[in-house]
Amino acid sequence: MVPFLFAGAPGYAQSPCEECLKASQEELKRCLDNAISQEDKISCGDKQDAQAKICENNECQTERAQGGKQGEVPPEKKQSSER
């Protein structure tokens, strides 16, 4: 499994994109904690990938369109796409 670690939270409010991605990571952790088999763990990863894609297609694209840095990929996405 890919390590899902977050650096310390910054001292300011996170963007909707970051909040969505963080929520998907937290859900993955809960899922993995309850996973029994390797298939369960794979299913957790698949669900997290789907949720992260939803975040990217909604909150992250909206944020970029409203002035976020174009083409910048959040560090969490860089890690998950390196699998």
N, C-alpha and C positions, 0 to 999 in steps of 0.2 A: 504494500500500500504506500501511497505517496504521503510523506510527512506533511501534516497540516498544522503549521504553527504560524502564529501571528506575532509580529513584533509588538512591543508595548503600544498601547493606544495613545495617540497624540493628545495634547491638552486642549484640543478644540473639537467641536462636533464633527462627526464623520458625515460624509456625503451619503445620499440614498444608495448610490452604487456600492460604496464600501459597506454600508449597513446590510444590504441585501446579500453580498458575498460573505460577510461575517456570519449572518444568520444561517446560510447554507452550510458553512463550515461547522457551526455549532450543532446543527441537525445531523451532520455526518458523524460527529463525535458521539452523539447520543445513540445513533444507529449502530455504530461500531461497538459501543459499550454493550449493546444488547445482542449483537450478532453471535450466533453459535457456530455456524459452519463457514467454510471459506466462501461458499455460494452466497451466504448472507452478507459477508463483507463485500463481495463483488457487487451485489445488489445495492448496498449502501453507497458505494462509489459511483455507480451508475446514476442513482437518484441525485447525488450531490452534483455530478456533472450536468444533469438536466436542469437542476435548480440554478446553477451558476450560469448556464446558457440563457436561462430566462432573465436573470439579472443583467447579463451583458446585453440582451436584446431590448430590455426595457429601461431600467434605471440608468445603466451605464451609457447607453447611446443617447438618452435624453440629456444626461449630464454633459456629455461631450458636445452635444449640439448647443447647449446653453453656455458654452465657454470653457469647458474642460480642455485639457491638453489633447489635441488631436493625435491619434495613433498611439497614445500611451496605454500600455497594458498594465493593470494593477499587478503587484508582485504575486498575489495569490494565484492569478491566472497563469503567470509565467511558470509557477511551480507545477500546477496541475496539467499544463500542456506539455511538460517535459516527460510525462510517463511513457 
